[in-house]
Amino acid sequence: MTRVVIVGGGKGGRALLEMFVGDPTVSILGVADLNPWAPGLEFARRFNIPVSTDFRDLVADPRVDLVIDVTGRPDVHETILRLKGPGTEVMGGLGARFMWDLVAERKRSEELEDRYSLVVRQLQAREDEFLIGQNPKMREVAELVARVAPTPTTVLVRGESGTVKELVARAIHKYSPLRDKPLLTVNCTALTPTLMESELFGHRRGAFTGAVSDKVGLFEKADGGTIFLDEIGDMPLEMQGKLLRVLQAGEIKPVGDVVTRRVRVRVIAATNRDLEVALQRGEFREDLFYRFNTFTITLPPLRERLEDLPVLAYHFLRKAEAKVNKKVDRISAEALDLLKRYSWPGNLRELENIIERAVVLARDRSVEPEHLPLHVQEGRPLGLQTEEGLLAGKRRLVREFERQALLRLLRDCGGNVSAAARRAKITRRNFHRLLAKYRIEPRGFKSVTEKSH
């Protein structure tokens, strides 16, 4: 066991103490600093380590194996060398500074790792929100994920753009035996055929211009884990054949190499294309289609799962709150009603963007109809609703007409109230009264107009 004395109880001394405390190979005989309330001395007292404001007695102790001087003062270092026992080593100057920096860097790395782990756990917890709900089709998706995840089966996830197919792939990986192995994602539309082959299978040095060194491909990096091929329907035909060889034989061959390598990788693919049509046009290989079509999960568009929209909207509201750093914890019934009536061609991604935009525009803690884009606001039906009654329906229609007219006038006039009132052929005072009645804020309307286009 190494018996150590630390001279200097500032940040450097405390950092060293944090590293040494609990180490069975090190015994701290004492810590010294002129300041009795130095952070290192405070830390040492919590662990019953002797402290002192005079380092001389501690340094002169013949039991000491090592004195670490983190004061940076030449006069202190000279005194230590003069008083230390013949068997005592001294570390100071650059050596002590290096150890201090090393400990500080290790501490920062641990903090970053802890923060990363927390974020990953939070994201993983949130992913499941998209696989649950009242919609029967989404309950079926959740059931399929639960059944296929423990198997090595290749999976094809289909659905319109914006249905967040990658989250299904992540859920499959999360609940599989490979959860502790890597999950790598490739966007098949982002690379040219040559770059895609190099990215997926790697290359040898000199295989093509710019290949200055060997490169390990993603399939080899994912060996033992999972690879997610997004937009597989846009993969070039030549690459489809090479991918088929991987699926059938588990073999890859880097570009420019003559030797094949075996890999064990689970493949999950996704597409928003109609692969049957691509098959008929000769744009997708039939053998690859049937290889992927063994197990297919089809995600419904948002317009077919509107009963889950409130849960999804509030999920994106919480996410936008954190991103924008603004407290908006409610979506009004009127705004939620408009969201339910919209057709959602952009699916979940469009919903996320609209909610984030509404949080930016909201002036209090609630998302209101005027915070939604005009094309969403104008989706409200004007017909008589079931069991509403004629008079109640008439009052509602008048309110809807007034609100939509105000919004359109403000949009056309760029938020200029005077110009909008003139176009409406009413006084500015009456126009302001209507704005207050429907809680419409003209000052933010210019931003609304710009973002709508």
C-alpha positions in Angstrom: 0.0 0.0 0.0 1.3 3.5 -1.0 1.2 6.1 1.8 0.5 9.5 0.4 0.5 13.1 1.6 -1.1 15.8 -0.6 0.1 19.4 -0.2 -2.4 21.8 -1.6 -6.2 21.5 -0.9 -7.6 23.5 -3.8 -9.2 22.0 -6.9 -6.2 19.9 -7.7 -5.9 18.4 -4.3 -9.6 17.7 -4.1 -9.5 16.0 -7.5 -6.7 13.7 -6.4 -8.6 12.9 -3.2 -11.7 11.9 -5.2 -9.5 9.5 -7.2 -7.7 8.0 -4.3 -10.5 7.6 -1.8 -11.7 4.0 -1.9 -8.6 2.8 -3.6 -7.3 -0.1 -1.5 -3.8 0.4 -2.7 -3.5 4.0 -1.5 -3.6 5.3 2.1 -3.9 9.1 2.5 -1.9 10.1 5.6 -2.9 13.8 5.4 -3.8 16.9 3.3 -2.4 20.3 4.0 -3.4 23.8 2.9 -3.0 27.3 4.3 -6.8 27.8 3.9 -8.5 25.8 6.6 -11.7 25.8 4.5 -10.1 24.8 1.2 -12.3 22.4 -0.8 -9.7 19.6 -0.5 -9.6 19.9 3.3 -13.5 19.9 3.5 -13.6 16.8 1.4 -10.9 15.1 3.5 -12.8 15.8 6.8 -15.8 13.9 5.5 -13.7 10.8 5.2 -11.8 11.3 8.5 -8.5 12.0 6.7 -6.1 14.1 8.8 -5.8 17.8 7.7 -3.5 20.6 8.5 -2.7 24.2 7.7 1.1 23.5 8.0 2.5 20.8 5.7 5.8 20.5 7.5 4.9 17.9 10.1 3.0 15.8 7.5 5.9 15.8 5.0 8.5 14.9 7.7 6.6 11.7 8.7 9.0 8.8 7.9 6.1 6.6 7.0 5.3 8.7 3.9 6.0 7.0 0.5 4.9 9.8 -1.7 4.3 13.6 -1.4 2.2 15.2 -4.1 2.7 19.0 -4.3 -0.1 20.7 -6.2 0.6 24.2 -4.9 2.8 25.2 -7.8 5.0 27.3 -5.5 8.8 26.8 -5.8 9.4 27.8 -2.1 7.0 25.1 -0.9 8.6 22.5 -3.2 12.1 23.3 -1.9 10.9 23.0 1.8 9.3 19.6 1.0 12.6 18.4 -0.5 14.5 19.5 2.6 12.1 18.0 5.2 11.1 14.7 3.6 12.4 11.4 4.8 15.1 9.5 2.8 12.6 7.0 1.5 10.0 9.5 0.4 9.4 10.4 -3.2 8.1 13.8 -4.2 5.9 14.7 -7.2 5.3 18.3 -8.1 5.4 20.9 -10.8 4.5 19.5 -14.3 4.1 15.9 -12.9 1.5 17.0 -10.3 -0.2 19.2 -12.9 -0.4 16.3 -15.4 -2.0 14.0 -12.8 -4.5 16.8 -11.8 -5.5 17.3 -15.5 -5.8 13.6 -16.0 -8.2 13.3 -13.0 -10.2 16.3 -14.2 -10.5 14.9 -17.7 -11.6 11.5 -16.3 -14.2 13.2 -14.2 -15.5 15.2 -17.2 -15.7 12.0 -19.3 -17.7 10.2 -16.6 -20.1 13.1 -16.4 -20.6 13.1 -20.2 -21.1 9.3 -20.1 -23.7 9.7 -17.4 -25.5 12.4 -19.2 -25.5 10.4 -22.5 -26.9 7.3 -20.7 -29.7 9.4 -19.2 -30.6 10.8 -22.6 -30.6 7.4 -24.1 -32.9 6.0 -21.4 -35.3 8.9 -21.9 -35.4 8.5 -25.6 -35.9 4.7 -25.3 -38.8 5.4 -22.9 -40.4 7.8 -25.3 -40.2 5.5 -28.3 -42.9 3.2 -26.9 -45.4 6.0 -26.9 -45.7 5.6 -30.7 -46.4 1.9 -30.4 -49.3 2.2 -27.9 -52.7 3.8 -27.9 -56.3 3.1 -28.6 -55.9 2.5 -32.4 -56.3 -1.2 -33.3 -53.7 -1.0 -36.1 -51.1 0.4 -33.7 -51.9 -2.3 -31.1 -51.3 -4.8 -33.9 -48.0 -3.1 -34.7 -47.0 -3.4 -31.0 -47.9 -7.1 -31.0 -45.9 -7.7 -34.1 -42.9 -5.9 -32.7 -43.1 -8.0 -29.5 -43.3 -11.2 -31.4 -40.6 -10.6 -34.0 -38.0 -8.9 -31.8 -36.7 -12.0 -30.0 -36.1 -13.8 -33.4 -33.3 -13.2 -36.0 -35.9 -12.7 -38.8 -35.4 -9.9 -41.3 -38.1 -7.3 -41.0 -39.5 -4.8 -43.5 -41.3 -1.7 -42.1 -43.7 0.0 -44.5 -45.6 3.2 -44.3 -46.0 6.7 -45.6 -43.3 9.3 -45.2 -43.3 10.8 -41.7 -44.7 7.8 -39.9 -41.4 7.5 -38.1 -40.5 4.0 -39.2 -37.1 4.2 -37.6 -38.7 4.1 -34.2 -40.2 0.7 -34.9 -36.7 -0.5 -36.0 -35.3 0.8 -32.7 -38.1 -0.9 -30.7 -37.4 -4.2 -32.4 -33.7 -3.9 -31.6 -34.4 -2.7 -28.0 -36.5 -5.8 -27.2 -34.2 -8.3 -29.1 -31.3 -10.4 -27.6 -29.0 -8.0 -29.5 -30.1 -4.9 -27.5 -26.5 -4.6 -26.1 -25.0 -4.7 -29.5 -24.8 -1.8 -32.0 -27.7 -0.6 -34.1 -26.4 1.2 -37.2 -28.6 3.2 -39.5 -28.1 3.8 -43.3 -30.2 6.2 -45.4 -30.2 4.6 -48.9 -31.2 7.8 -50.6 -28.2 9.8 -49.2 -25.4 8.0 -51.0 -24.4 7.3 -54.6 -24.1 3.6 -55.6 -20.3 3.7 -55.3 -20.3 5.4 -52.0 -23.1 3.2 -50.7 -21.0 0.0 -51.5 -18.0 1.4 -49.7 -20.2 2.6 -46.8 -21.9 -0.8 -46.4 -19.1 -3.2 -47.2 -15.9 -1.2 -46.7 -13.0 -0.9 -49.2 -9.3 -1.6 -49.5 -6.7 1.1 -49.9 -6.3 2.1 -53.5 -9.6 0.5 -54.6 -10.7 3.9 -56.2 -9.6 7.5 -56.3 -9.6 8.9 -52.8 -9.3 5.5 -51.0 -6.1 6.4 -49.2 -6.6 3.7 -46.5 -8.6 0.6 -45.7 -12.1 1.3 -44.4 -14.3 -1.0 -42.4 -17.9 -1.1 -43.7 -21.1 -0.7 -41.6 -22.0 -4.4 -42.0 -18.7 -5.4 -40.4 -19.1 -2.7 -37.7 -22.6 -4.1 -36.9 -21.4 -7.7 -36.8 -23.3 -9.3 -34.0 -25.8 -6.5 -33.9 -28.5 -4.9 -36.1 -28.4 -2.7 -39.2 -31.4 -0.5 -40.3 -31.6 0.3 -44.0 -34.0 3.2 -44.4 -35.7 3.9 -47.8 -34.6 0.5 -49.1 -37.0 1.0 -52.1 -34.6 3.6 -53.5 -31.5 1.4 -53.4 -29.9 0.9 -56.9 -30.4 -2.5 -58.5 -26.7 -3.3 -58.5 -26.6 -2.8 -54.7 -29.7 -4.8 -54.3 -27.9 -7.9 -55.7 -25.0 -7.4 -53.3 -27.3 -6.9 -50.4 -29.1 -10.1 -51.3 -25.8 -12.0 -51.0 -25.4 -10.7 -47.5 -28.9 -11.8 -46.5 -28.5 -15.3 -48.1 -24.9 -16.2 -47.3 -23.9 -13.7 -44.5 -20.9 -12.7 -46.6 -19.5 -9.3 -47.6 -16.6 -8.3 -49.8 -15.0 -4.9 -49.4 -14.5 -2.9 -52.6 -11.1 -3.8 -54.1 -10.7 -6.9 -52.0 -10.7 -10.5 -53.3 -11.5 -12.2 -50.0 -15.1 -12.4 -48.6 -15.8 -12.0 -44.9 -18.6 -13.5 -42.9 -20.8 -11.4 -40.7 -23.8 -12.1 -38.5 -26.1 -9.1 -38.7 -29.8 -8.7 -38.3 -31.3 -6.5 -41.1 -34.3 -4.3 -40.6 -35.4 -2.3 -43.7 -38.0 0.4 -44.3 -39.6 2.1 -47.3 -42.4 4.4 -48.2 -42.5 3.2 -51.8 -45.0 0.8 -53.3 -42.6 -2.1 -53.8 -45.2 -4.1 -55.8 -45.3 -1.3 -58.4 -41.4 -1.0 -58.3 -41.3 -4.7 -58.9 -43.5 -4.4 -62.0 -41.3 -1.6 -63.4 -38.1 -3.6 -62.9 -36.9 -1.1 -60.2 -36.7 -3.7 -57.4 -35.4 -7.2 -57.5 -38.1 -9.9 -57.1 -35.8 -12.2 -55.0 -34.9 -9.4 -52.7 -38.6 -8.4 -52.4 -39.6 -11.9 -51.2 -36.6 -12.0 -48.9 -37.8 -8.9 -47.2 -41.5 -9.7 -47.4 -41.1 -12.6 -45.0 -42.2 -10.4 -42.1 -43.7 -7.0 -42.8 -45.0 -4.4 -40.4 -47.1 -1.7 -41.9 -47.5 1.6 -40.0 -50.9 3.4 -40.5 -50.9 7.1 -41.4 -51.8 9.5 -38.7 -55.2 10.2 -40.3 -56.1 6.6 -39.6 -55.2 6.8 -35.9 -56.7 10.1 -34.9 -57.9 8.7 -31.6 -54.2 8.6 -30.5 -53.6 12.2 -31.7 -54.0 13.8 -28.2 -51.4 11.5 -26.7 -49.0 12.2 -29.6 -49.7 15.9 -29.5 -48.9 16.1 -25.8 -45.8 14.0 -26.4 -44.5 16.6 -28.9 -45.6 19.4 -26.6 -43.3 18.1 -23.8 -40.5 17.7 -26.4 -41.0 21.2 -27.7 -41.1 22.7 -24.2 -37.7 21.3 -23.5 -36.3 22.3 -26.9 -37.6 25.9 -26.9 -37.1 26.2 -23.1 -40.6 27.7 -22.7 -43.4 26.5 -20.4 -46.5 25.7 -22.4 -48.3 22.8 -20.8 -51.8 22.8 -22.3 -53.5 22.4 -25.7 -56.9 24.0 -25.7 -60.0 21.9 -26.6 -60.5 24.1 -29.7 -57.0 23.7 -30.9 -57.1 19.9 -30.3 -60.3 19.8 -32.2 -58.7 21.5 -35.2 -55.8 19.0 -35.0 -58.2 16.1 -35.1 -60.0 17.5 -38.2 -56.8 17.9 -40.2 -55.8 15.3 -42.8 -52.0 15.1 -41.9 -50.3 14.5 -45.2 -46.9 14.8 -43.4 -48.0 12.4 -40.6 -46.1 12.5 -37.3 -43.2 14.7 -38.5 -45.7 17.3 -39.6 -47.5 17.1 -36.2 -44.2 17.5 -34.4 -43.3 20.6 -36.4 -46.7 22.2 -36.0 -46.7 21.7 -32.2 -43.2 23.1 -31.9 -44.3 26.1 -34.0 -47.3 26.6 -31.7 -45.1 26.6 -28.6 -42.9 29.3 -30.1 -46.0 31.5 -30.9 -47.9 30.9 -27.7 -48.0 33.9 -25.4 -49.1 32.1 -22.3 -49.0 28.4 -21.2 -51.7 27.2 -23.6 -51.7 26.4 -27.4 -54.7 28.1 -28.9 -56.2 27.8 -32.4 -54.5 31.1 -33.6 -51.1 29.4 -32.9 -51.8 26.8 -35.6 -51.0 27.3 -39.3 -53.9 28.8 -41.3 -54.3 25.6 -43.4 -55.0 23.8 -40.1 -57.3 26.5 -38.7 -59.4 26.6 -41.9 -60.2 22.9 -41.7 -63.1 23.4 -39.3 -66.4 22.3 -40.9 -69.3 24.7 -41.1 -72.2 22.3 -41.4 -74.8 21.5 -38.8 -73.4 19.0 -36.3 -75.4 16.0 -34.9 -77.9 16.9 -32.1 -76.5 20.5 -32.1 -79.9 22.2 -32.7 -80.5 25.0 -35.2 -79.9 28.0 -32.9 -76.8 26.6 -31.3 -75.5 25.7 -34.8 -76.3 29.2 -36.1 -74.3 30.8 -33.2 -71.4 28.5 -33.8 -71.4 29.2 -37.6 -71.4 32.9 -36.9 -68.4 32.5 -34.5 -66.6 30.4 -37.0 -67.2 32.9 -39.8 -66.0 35.8 -37.7 -62.9 34.0 -36.6 -61.9 32.8 -40.0 -62.6 36.2 -41.5 -60.4 37.9 -38.9 -57.6 35.5 -39.5 -57.8 35.9 -43.3 -57.9 39.7 -43.1 -54.9 39.8 -40.8 -53.0 37.5 -43.0 -53.8 39.5 -46.1 -52.8 42.8 -44.3 -49.7 41.4 -42.7 -51.0 42.0 -39.2 -51.9 45.7 -39.8 -55.1 46.2 -37.8 -56.1 49.5 -39.4 -55.8 48.1 -42.9 -57.7 44.9 -41.9 -60.5 47.0 -40.3 -60.8 49.1 -43.5 -61.0 46.0 -45.6 -63.7 44.6 -43.3 -65.6 47.9 -43.5 -65.9 48.2 -39.8 -64.3 50.6 -37.3 -60.8 49.9 -35.9 -62.4 49.8 -32.4 -64.9 47.1 -33.4 -62.1 45.2 -35.1 -60.1 45.3 -31.9 -63.1 44.1 -29.9 -63.5 41.1 -32.2 -59.8 40.3 -31.9 -60.1 40.3 -28.1 -63.3 38.2 -28.3 -61.4 35.4 -30.2 -58.1 35.9 -28.4 -56.3 36.7 -31.7 -52.9 38.5 -31.3 -52.1 40.6 -34.4 -48.5 41.4 -33.3 -47.4 37.8 -33.9 -49.4 37.4 -37.1 -46.6 38.5 -39.4 -44.5 35.6 -38.1 -47.5 33.2 -38.6 -47.9 34.4 -42.2 -44.2 34.0 -43.0 -44.1 30.4 -41.5 -47.3 29.4 -43.3 -45.6 29.9 -46.6 
